[in-house]
Amino acid sequence: MAHPHLVSEYLEDLPGDLLDQAGVVEAFVAGKPGIYALYRNGSLYYVGLATNLRSRLKQHQKDRHSGAWDRFSVYLTTSDEHLKDLESLLLRVTKKPKGNRQNGKFQGARNQNSELKRHYKFRQMEEFNEVFNLQGKPKRSKDSPSSPLGSRSGPFALRGYHKGKTIKALLKKDGSVRIDGETHTSLSSAATHVTGHPTNGRWFWHIKSGSGEWIRIKLV
């Protein structure tokens, strides 16, 4: 089954005064959802979303942004389902343009920076011990991820995240994964069943660390 493209049409780097010419832009963006960008002297000034791009752009010719931008681009999306997340993503990637007051925030997304730092610190200690031929491995703190694939092979509760949904599963002692009454032979086959396309199971599935956070098995 073919998946629809996120962006269906777009117009880029157009002069702002083109909006004053009746009928020129309306046919392309009136009543349609999407993301837009405003520019000033070639630099990005503002990023926004709208369910009616034509109306929003006209609004910005009169509100606090009036006179602050001279060119614009619009990207029409096939639906408005993920517009907010897309806007937030752009705000974070562009480090919040000058005209935007709010930072991009993701609903339901988890910041993994702290988990990555703990994982990296533990790996550094492992490498240190190996280089100097020290006996044993560094002792894990309560915040260090516990290994699901170490001395025991399960069962372990798993979590996966796909299209805004949390998928619950169970990693059994024999390495198989059970989801909603179905058993899959491996982490990857179970992940592929969920996504509908080949997926690395160690990256897709999360397991609870010693600190109670859900982290990717690949990071353990």
Backbone bond lengths (Angstrom), bond angles and torsions (degrees), N, CA, C in turn:
res aa  C-N    CA-C-N  psi(-1)  N-CA   C-N-CA  omega(-1)  CA-C   N-CA-C  phi
1 M - - - 1.467 - - 1.530 109.43 -
2 A 1.313 116.92 124.63 1.462 121.20 -177.94 1.526 110.31 -75.68
3 H 1.325 116.19 136.67 1.456 121.15 178.38 1.521 109.64 -92.01
4 P 1.340 118.55 137.30 1.464 120.37 -179.88 1.516 110.74 -67.29
5 H 1.312 115.87 147.43 1.455 120.54 177.30 1.531 109.84 -70.48
6 L 1.322 116.89 148.91 1.460 121.39 178.71 1.524 110.78 -67.90
7 V 1.333 116.89 -48.52 1.464 121.88 -179.52 1.524 108.93 -101.36
8 S 1.324 115.94 124.51 1.466 120.42 -178.23 1.524 112.38 -96.09
9 E 1.343 117.12 -36.11 1.463 122.11 -179.97 1.528 108.71 -149.71
10 Y 1.320 116.51 160.07 1.461 118.19 175.06 1.522 110.98 -157.15
11 L 1.315 113.98 154.61 1.460 123.45 174.48 1.520 106.30 -129.75
12 E 1.325 117.95 132.61 1.456 119.89 -174.93 1.520 113.27 -127.39
13 D 1.320 113.67 145.53 1.462 123.20 171.89 1.529 112.69 52.95
14 L 1.334 114.77 54.82 1.469 120.68 179.07 1.524 110.02 -100.59
15 P 1.328 118.66 147.45 1.471 121.01 177.44 1.522 110.74 -68.57
16 G 1.326 116.98 140.17 1.449 121.18 -177.68 1.510 113.89 -60.83
17 D 1.330 117.65 -35.19 1.465 118.93 -177.37 1.522 112.84 -70.34
18 L 1.342 117.47 -5.72 1.461 120.03 175.44 1.523 110.75 -65.28
19 L 1.335 116.42 -24.06 1.464 121.05 178.81 1.523 111.79 -68.18
20 D 1.328 117.31 -20.54 1.459 121.07 -179.13 1.522 112.81 -82.00
21 Q 1.302 116.49 -10.93 1.464 120.88 179.71 1.523 108.57 -91.93
22 A 1.321 115.47 106.55 1.463 122.58 -173.66 1.527 112.40 -54.65
23 G 1.340 114.59 131.48 1.451 120.71 173.26 1.508 115.88 84.81
24 V 1.313 118.11 -10.26 1.465 119.33 -176.25 1.523 111.56 -75.11
25 V 1.335 116.88 -49.36 1.458 120.73 -177.56 1.528 112.24 -93.96
26 E 1.326 116.51 -28.18 1.467 120.82 -175.30 1.527 113.49 -50.66
27 A 1.308 116.25 -43.79 1.461 120.70 -175.49 1.524 112.15 -60.65
28 F 1.318 117.02 -23.42 1.455 120.72 -177.86 1.522 113.55 -95.22
29 V 1.330 118.25 -37.30 1.468 119.50 -170.36 1.515 115.67 -122.14
30 A 1.318 120.30 -11.98 1.467 121.50 -176.73 1.523 111.06 -59.84
31 G 1.328 115.71 126.76 1.455 121.56 176.24 1.513 114.88 73.70
32 K 1.332 117.93 10.13 1.465 120.64 -176.54 1.534 110.61 -111.22
33 P 1.356 116.86 144.98 1.474 120.35 -179.75 1.518 111.85 -84.91
34 G 1.329 115.25 158.53 1.450 118.69 175.95 1.520 113.05 165.06
35 I 1.311 114.42 -172.13 1.455 123.64 178.57 1.518 108.39 -110.29
36 Y 1.340 116.78 143.18 1.459 119.35 178.37 1.523 109.85 -133.21
37 A 1.312 115.79 157.45 1.460 121.65 179.36 1.522 108.94 -133.22
38 L 1.320 116.14 135.94 1.459 122.16 177.73 1.525 109.11 -109.24
39 Y 1.330 116.09 140.86 1.464 120.69 -176.24 1.528 111.17 -125.92
40 R 1.306 114.53 152.81 1.461 121.32 175.93 1.528 108.08 -133.46
41 N 1.313 116.25 115.92 1.464 121.70 -179.91 1.534 112.13 53.25
42 G 1.311 115.21 40.66 1.459 120.50 176.57 1.515 115.84 85.02
43 S 1.343 117.85 -5.23 1.465 121.33 -179.60 1.524 110.46 -107.12
44 L 1.316 116.38 143.49 1.455 121.16 179.58 1.521 109.86 -64.62
45 Y 1.333 116.58 127.53 1.463 121.94 -178.44 1.533 111.57 -108.49
46 Y 1.332 117.36 -37.61 1.459 119.83 -172.81 1.526 109.87 -156.44
47 V 1.352 115.33 143.47 1.467 122.11 174.70 1.515 107.78 -124.88
48 G 1.326 116.76 136.06 1.459 119.56 -179.80 1.514 112.43 -150.64
49 L 1.329 114.86 174.45 1.462 121.38 176.44 1.515 108.80 -126.12
50 A 1.307 116.55 159.32 1.466 120.39 178.96 1.520 109.55 -161.02
51 T 1.322 116.09 145.36 1.459 119.64 172.98 1.521 110.05 -85.86
52 N 1.343 116.89 -14.67 1.457 122.72 174.32 1.527 107.16 -135.99
53 L 1.322 116.48 94.77 1.461 121.24 -172.78 1.522 113.21 -62.62
54 R 1.309 117.72 -40.88 1.463 121.47 -178.78 1.529 110.49 -59.47
55 S 1.341 116.03 -47.78 1.458 121.19 -178.67 1.525 111.47 -62.90
56 R 1.355 116.86 -41.69 1.448 119.89 -177.91 1.526 112.28 -68.09
57 L 1.312 116.92 -39.79 1.460 120.32 179.59 1.534 111.02 -65.02
58 K 1.316 116.48 -41.14 1.474 120.27 177.45 1.523 110.37 -63.43
59 Q 1.341 115.32 -36.98 1.463 120.28 178.77 1.524 110.82 -61.40
60 H 1.332 116.58 -39.48 1.462 120.77 -178.16 1.527 113.40 -72.33
61 Q 1.324 116.73 -6.99 1.465 119.73 173.99 1.525 111.47 -83.43
62 K 1.370 115.88 -9.31 1.460 120.12 -176.21 1.531 113.27 -124.00
63 D 1.348 117.58 -19.24 1.469 119.57 -176.34 1.527 111.14 -86.13
64 R 1.328 117.75 -158.09 1.463 121.50 -175.42 1.531 113.14 -62.64
65 H 1.349 116.81 -15.66 1.457 120.31 -179.96 1.539 112.39 -89.31
66 S 1.322 116.64 -2.98 1.465 120.94 -178.20 1.527 110.98 -57.02
67 G 1.319 115.79 126.88 1.457 121.09 178.77 1.515 114.75 81.89
68 A 1.353 117.16 -4.79 1.466 120.81 -177.05 1.528 112.25 -93.18
69 W 1.323 117.78 -7.89 1.461 120.76 -179.34 1.528 109.98 -138.29
70 D 1.312 115.80 153.45 1.456 119.13 -178.17 1.528 113.99 -127.24
71 R 1.346 117.16 -13.50 1.461 120.04 178.51 1.530 108.69 -140.33
72 F 1.320 115.66 161.27 1.461 119.14 -178.39 1.527 110.98 -148.90
73 S 1.338 114.07 160.12 1.465 122.50 173.29 1.520 107.62 -133.82
74 V 1.334 116.90 147.01 1.454 120.97 177.65 1.521 109.46 -131.27
75 Y 1.336 115.30 144.16 1.459 122.01 -179.25 1.527 107.86 -129.65
76 L 1.317 116.72 105.63 1.456 121.89 -177.17 1.517 109.76 -79.54
77 T 1.330 116.08 129.87 1.460 121.02 -179.73 1.525 110.27 -102.21
78 T 1.315 115.64 157.23 1.461 120.62 -177.36 1.523 111.89 -69.98
79 S 1.338 117.11 -20.59 1.467 121.65 175.30 1.521 107.58 -156.45
80 D 1.334 115.87 174.67 1.467 119.53 177.62 1.528 111.50 -104.44
81 E 1.345 116.37 16.66 1.468 121.67 -174.53 1.527 113.08 -61.06
82 H 1.346 117.23 -42.66 1.458 120.22 -175.45 1.527 112.35 -115.83
83 L 1.313 117.23 23.40 1.464 120.22 -177.22 1.525 112.58 -59.86
84 K 1.326 117.28 -43.39 1.463 120.28 -176.76 1.519 110.99 -63.79
85 D 1.325 117.13 -44.43 1.461 120.30 178.56 1.522 110.78 -64.55
86 L 1.324 116.86 -37.67 1.457 120.94 179.97 1.528 110.54 -66.37
87 E 1.322 116.67 -41.92 1.461 120.82 177.04 1.530 110.16 -62.51
88 S 1.335 116.72 -44.86 1.460 120.74 179.67 1.524 110.98 -61.54
89 L 1.321 116.45 -40.40 1.461 120.83 178.82 1.526 110.60 -60.94
90 L 1.319 116.52 -44.87 1.462 120.60 -179.51 1.529 111.25 -65.68
91 L 1.323 116.69 -39.77 1.468 120.14 178.99 1.524 111.05 -62.63
92 R 1.314 116.60 -39.25 1.464 119.98 -178.98 1.529 111.10 -73.72
93 V 1.319 116.67 -39.86 1.467 120.16 179.93 1.527 110.95 -65.65
94 T 1.333 116.40 -38.37 1.463 120.55 -177.56 1.527 112.72 -89.71
95 K 1.351 117.48 4.24 1.468 122.27 -179.72 1.530 112.55 59.99
96 K 1.315 116.72 38.56 1.463 124.98 177.45 1.534 112.28 56.41
97 P 1.334 116.71 97.45 1.473 120.52 178.23 1.530 112.06 -56.21
98 K 1.302 115.76 161.60 1.469 122.54 -174.07 1.522 112.90 -55.43
99 G 1.313 117.94 -38.68 1.459 120.35 -175.82 1.510 115.20 -78.41
100 N 1.334 118.55 -14.34 1.466 121.82 -179.50 1.525 111.28 -86.11
101 R 1.321 115.60 135.92 1.460 120.54 179.91 1.529 112.65 -93.23
102 Q 1.319 116.75 -28.28 1.457 120.95 -175.25 1.530 111.36 -105.70
103 N 1.334 115.15 146.24 1.456 120.57 171.49 1.526 109.13 -81.04
104 G 1.306 116.15 155.20 1.458 119.57 178.36 1.521 110.86 -72.44
105 K 1.324 117.22 130.29 1.461 121.85 178.87 1.528 109.33 -123.47
106 F 1.334 115.95 135.41 1.455 121.36 179.43 1.520 109.41 -99.82
107 Q 1.326 116.57 129.13 1.455 120.98 177.23 1.533 109.47 -84.12
108 G 1.326 115.81 123.77 1.458 119.93 175.94 1.517 114.90 82.43
109 A 1.332 118.26 -0.78 1.467 120.88 179.66 1.523 109.93 -89.67
110 R 1.328 116.33 149.26 1.460 121.19 -177.95 1.525 110.11 -109.06
111 N 1.321 116.09 131.32 1.458 121.46 175.65 1.530 108.36 -80.90
112 Q 1.319 116.51 117.77 1.457 121.59 -175.06 1.528 113.23 -97.26
113 N 1.329 117.97 8.52 1.460 120.48 -177.51 1.532 112.60 -56.96
114 S 1.328 116.92 -46.03 1.459 120.10 -177.04 1.522 110.66 -65.79
115 E 1.335 117.41 -38.76 1.455 120.91 178.96 1.526 110.75 -66.42
116 L 1.328 116.09 -39.54 1.463 120.46 178.16 1.526 110.75 -63.41
117 K 1.336 117.16 -40.74 1.465 120.99 179.27 1.528 110.86 -62.45
118 R 1.331 117.10 -43.66 1.463 120.43 178.97 1.519 110.91 -63.54
119 H 1.327 115.16 -42.99 1.460 120.04 179.97 1.521 110.31 -63.52
120 Y 1.326 117.03 -44.43 1.463 121.26 -178.47 1.521 110.84 -64.14
121 K 1.330 117.44 -41.55 1.460 121.70 179.95 1.523 110.69 -62.14
122 F 1.320 117.00 -42.73 1.455 121.37 179.73 1.522 110.56 -65.00
123 R 1.338 117.44 -42.04 1.467 121.33 179.23 1.531 110.83 -63.56
124 Q 1.322 117.27 -37.15 1.459 120.24 177.80 1.524 111.03 -61.75
125 M 1.332 116.41 -41.44 1.451 120.65 179.15 1.525 110.94 -65.20
126 E 1.325 117.47 -39.78 1.463 121.41 177.41 1.523 110.66 -60.23
127 E 1.332 116.30 -45.40 1.460 120.87 -179.42 1.523 111.31 -65.18
128 F 1.332 116.85 -38.78 1.458 121.58 178.27 1.527 110.27 -60.13
129 N 1.323 116.84 -47.43 1.462 121.28 -179.71 1.523 111.48 -62.87
130 E 1.326 115.36 -38.92 1.463 119.52 -179.05 1.530 111.27 -67.27
131 V 1.332 117.11 -43.77 1.463 121.44 -178.93 1.521 111.29 -61.66
132 F 1.335 117.83 -41.12 1.456 121.65 -175.81 1.533 112.62 -97.62
133 N 1.333 115.62 12.23 1.473 121.12 175.87 1.528 112.67 54.77
134 L 1.311 115.02 38.69 1.460 118.73 177.74 1.519 109.47 -75.72
135 Q 1.308 116.06 150.19 1.447 120.11 -178.70 1.532 110.45 -81.77
136 G 1.316 114.93 137.72 1.458 120.01 176.65 1.507 112.67 80.10
137 K 1.297 115.34 177.40 1.454 122.58 179.50 1.514 109.88 -111.96
138 P 1.334 116.95 157.61 1.466 119.05 179.54 1.519 111.70 -60.11
139 K 1.313 114.78 140.86 1.459 119.50 179.58 1.507 110.31 -71.55
140 R 1.330 115.39 132.30 1.462 119.94 -179.96 1.518 110.00 -78.44
141 S 1.308 114.93 137.51 1.460 119.19 173.97 1.518 108.10 -84.07
142 K 1.311 116.98 173.97 1.461 120.00 -179.72 1.518 111.42 -65.77
143 D 1.348 117.20 -18.35 1.456 120.95 179.21 1.520 112.63 -91.16
144 S 1.339 117.97 -8.09 1.450 120.35 179.92 1.516 109.67 -79.96
145 P 1.344 117.79 142.93 1.457 120.08 -178.95 1.518 111.12 -64.46
146 S 1.335 117.51 132.32 1.448 120.60 175.05 1.520 108.54 -79.69
147 S 1.316 117.80 145.21 1.463 120.87 -174.13 1.519 111.62 -87.23
148 P 1.327 117.60 120.03 1.458 120.96 178.58 1.516 111.87 -80.07
149 L 1.315 118.26 -12.96 1.453 121.73 -175.64 1.519 111.60 -116.53
150 G 1.333 115.90 23.59 1.453 120.21 -179.91 1.511 111.34 -89.25
151 S 1.315 116.77 -118.31 1.458 120.31 -175.77 1.519 112.24 -69.74
152 R 1.294 118.03 -24.51 1.465 121.66 178.19 1.518 109.77 -112.03
153 S 1.306 116.43 155.38 1.463 120.59 -178.63 1.513 111.98 -119.69
154 G 1.312 117.34 17.79 1.453 120.17 176.30 1.519 111.55 127.44
155 P 1.332 117.63 -177.48 1.480 124.43 -0.22 1.528 112.44 -77.55
156 F 1.330 115.09 151.82 1.451 122.02 178.11 1.521 109.46 -134.73
157 A 1.319 116.68 139.46 1.462 120.90 173.09 1.525 108.78 -72.82
158 L 1.310 116.38 138.28 1.460 122.63 178.99 1.520 110.18 -120.45
159 R 1.330 115.55 155.46 1.449 121.84 172.64 1.520 108.32 -134.15
160 G 1.325 115.15 139.69 1.460 121.41 173.99 1.512 108.04 -130.08
161 Y 1.328 116.91 156.24 1.465 120.67 -177.02 1.525 108.09 -129.49
162 H 1.342 115.06 120.84 1.468 119.13 -175.42 1.527 109.90 -146.94
163 K 1.331 115.36 122.88 1.462 122.34 177.75 1.533 111.79 52.19
164 G 1.326 115.98 44.87 1.456 121.00 176.65 1.514 114.98 78.84
165 K 1.333 118.02 3.69 1.453 120.94 -178.84 1.532 110.46 -112.81
166 T 1.329 115.93 148.30 1.456 121.63 175.25 1.523 108.61 -96.82
167 I 1.322 116.45 123.31 1.455 122.24 -179.22 1.517 108.61 -102.25
168 K 1.328 116.95 123.39 1.459 121.37 179.22 1.529 109.60 -99.18
169 A 1.332 115.44 139.40 1.462 120.21 -179.54 1.519 109.09 -150.07
170 L 1.340 115.74 174.41 1.463 121.41 -179.58 1.524 108.92 -133.19
171 L 1.336 115.97 123.78 1.461 121.74 174.23 1.524 107.85 -87.90
172 K 1.335 116.64 115.75 1.456 121.21 -175.85 1.521 111.53 -87.86
173 K 1.334 116.61 169.39 1.456 121.78 -176.30 1.515 112.82 -61.21
174 D 1.326 117.52 -30.00 1.465 120.01 -178.76 1.530 112.91 -85.46
175 G 1.352 117.15 5.44 1.463 120.76 178.60 1.515 114.13 90.17
176 S 1.322 117.92 -5.74 1.458 120.40 177.57 1.523 109.90 -80.21
177 V 1.322 115.62 162.52 1.463 121.35 -176.83 1.532 108.63 -124.68
178 R 1.315 115.46 131.52 1.468 120.62 -179.08 1.526 110.15 -109.57
179 I 1.352 115.41 126.74 1.467 122.39 178.44 1.515 108.72 -131.92
180 D 1.313 116.14 123.02 1.472 120.93 176.00 1.524 112.67 46.33
181 G 1.323 116.29 46.00 1.457 119.93 176.25 1.515 115.33 84.37
182 E 1.346 117.73 -6.66 1.463 121.71 178.51 1.512 110.05 -103.58
183 T 1.323 116.84 141.02 1.455 121.68 179.23 1.523 109.95 -108.89
184 H 1.327 115.78 131.56 1.462 122.33 178.98 1.524 108.60 -116.70
185 T 1.303 116.54 146.93 1.457 121.16 -169.61 1.520 114.25 -72.16
186 S 1.327 118.47 -20.28 1.462 120.25 -176.84 1.523 110.65 -152.39
187 L 1.335 114.98 170.32 1.459 120.58 176.57 1.521 110.96 -60.43
188 S 1.328 116.35 -42.71 1.464 120.39 -177.03 1.525 112.48 -70.13
189 S 1.332 117.39 -39.71 1.465 118.89 178.85 1.521 110.87 -65.88
190 A 1.336 115.77 -34.37 1.468 119.39 177.48 1.523 110.55 -68.90
191 A 1.341 116.51 -41.86 1.463 120.56 179.03 1.523 110.63 -65.32
192 T 1.315 116.77 -40.57 1.463 121.30 178.72 1.522 111.05 -63.39
193 H 1.326 116.22 -36.92 1.471 120.78 176.80 1.527 110.81 -60.34
194 V 1.332 116.47 -37.94 1.464 121.04 -178.01 1.532 111.38 -74.29
195 T 1.335 116.86 -46.04 1.468 120.56 -173.28 1.522 113.89 -83.60
196 G 1.333 116.48 -26.44 1.456 119.36 -178.02 1.513 113.30 87.74
197 H 1.339 117.36 4.04 1.465 121.16 177.07 1.527 108.60 -148.43
198 P 1.351 118.20 158.94 1.471 120.41 -177.31 1.529 112.18 -51.86
199 T 1.334 116.60 126.10 1.462 121.82 -174.53 1.528 110.55 -139.23
200 N 1.325 115.78 135.83 1.459 121.76 176.85 1.528 109.09 -71.33
201 G 1.323 116.25 113.08 1.456 120.43 -175.66 1.509 114.20 -65.75
202 R 1.339 117.32 -33.79 1.467 120.02 -179.69 1.522 111.55 -70.13
203 W 1.315 116.94 -21.15 1.463 120.74 176.34 1.526 111.11 -91.39
204 F 1.331 116.96 -34.25 1.468 121.03 -176.81 1.529 111.86 -74.79
205 W 1.329 117.01 -45.28 1.462 120.02 -173.62 1.524 112.16 -84.02
206 H 1.328 115.50 142.71 1.462 123.34 178.32 1.525 109.39 -113.99
207 I 1.316 115.23 149.05 1.458 121.41 177.81 1.528 108.42 -131.50
208 K 1.315 117.24 152.20 1.466 120.50 -174.71 1.523 110.56 -76.56
209 S 1.338 115.44 129.91 1.463 121.26 179.27 1.519 110.02 -83.48
210 G 1.335 114.84 176.68 1.459 119.44 179.26 1.508 113.05 -62.28
211 S 1.347 116.86 -24.95 1.466 120.75 179.90 1.521 112.25 -89.26
212 G 1.333 115.68 0.98 1.462 119.02 177.97 1.512 114.96 91.11
213 E 1.341 117.26 4.26 1.460 120.50 178.69 1.524 110.31 -91.31
214 W 1.338 115.94 150.71 1.452 120.66 177.47 1.527 108.61 -90.44
215 I 1.328 116.72 117.14 1.457 121.59 -178.32 1.523 110.34 -123.64
216 R 1.320 116.55 153.87 1.458 120.96 178.87 1.535 111.03 -62.05
217 I 1.313 116.54 138.58 1.462 120.73 177.64 1.521 110.49 -58.41
218 K 1.318 117.48 -33.62 1.460 122.28 -178.90 1.527 111.55 -60.22
219 L 1.317 117.14 -26.40 1.463 121.74 -178.06 1.526 112.82 -88.97
220 V 1.321 116.12 -2.73 1.469 119.09 -176.59 1.525 109.83 -87.95
